[in-house]
């Protein structure tokens, strides 16, 4: 089933600062003026695990799933990019792809990149979605985080496991650990009050990594935050519950466009 879905995608290579970024898109036949949605992946994983959600979103939006520098099939620079550098690479990807404004959907560590992007490129941001956002200061050690990650693995579809493992090894364990250190050092709670656009926060009710208290805190700190919980969903809500996940995004974007 995964291979069949993968074949529905087109592949694009974008040169960003001398690096080749790999991305997936759905050739859906929609007008170029249809609203673009850019999906930003979590730590170590590639655009492949965004496929279930991307296919659902592509019924109404032009969807792009880039692998940022160091991850997936994109170039592997010698240095490990920190969060501001990854956000800048995302901005350059939008520029080179001629995407003037987009709804950015981050998942897990991708939310930390999306938040940094929102501060650096507010003119390119239409709406923001933070799904299972990482950055909880309570998870302040690798031991604590990876323990919860292992617990989550038992709650996810088995088909996610080979995707995640192969992506982690493709990125490299050293790069993955260094990126994880950047994630721990990033204090998103100090940035959220500066994001002056409607933002949807999504959490899976069974997520052992992202607590209900953490997403409530994030929503309170956002000037225009909305929180939804998807029942029976674990951490990779974009993969394990793609229909419910995309329904919430579609409802949010369309409601905000109506109010605009």
Secondary structure as GFF3:
##gff-version 3
##sequence-region A 1 260
A	DSSP	alpha_helix	2	6	.	.	.	ID=ss1
A	DSSP	beta_strand	9	16	.	.	.	ID=ss2
A	DSSP	beta_strand	19	26	.	.	.	ID=ss3
A	DSSP	beta_strand	36	40	.	.	.	ID=ss4
A	DSSP	three_ten_helix	47	50	.	.	.	ID=ss5
A	DSSP	alpha_helix	51	57	.	.	.	ID=ss6
A	DSSP	beta_strand	62	66	.	.	.	ID=ss7
A	DSSP	alpha_helix	83	96	.	.	.	ID=ss8
A	DSSP	beta_strand	102	107	.	.	.	ID=ss9
A	DSSP	alpha_helix	109	120	.	.	.	ID=ss10
A	DSSP	three_ten_helix	122	124	.	.	.	ID=ss11
A	DSSP	beta_strand	125	131	.	.	.	ID=ss12
A	DSSP	alpha_helix	142	153	.	.	.	ID=ss13
A	DSSP	alpha_helix	158	171	.	.	.	ID=ss14
A	DSSP	alpha_helix	173	185	.	.	.	ID=ss15
A	DSSP	three_ten_helix	188	190	.	.	.	ID=ss16
A	DSSP	three_ten_helix	192	194	.	.	.	ID=ss17
A	DSSP	beta_strand	199	204	.	.	.	ID=ss18
A	DSSP	alpha_helix	212	221	.	.	.	ID=ss19
A	DSSP	beta_strand	225	230	.	.	.	ID=ss20
A	DSSP	alpha_helix	237	240	.	.	.	ID=ss21
A	DSSP	alpha_helix	242	259	.	.	.	ID=ss22
###
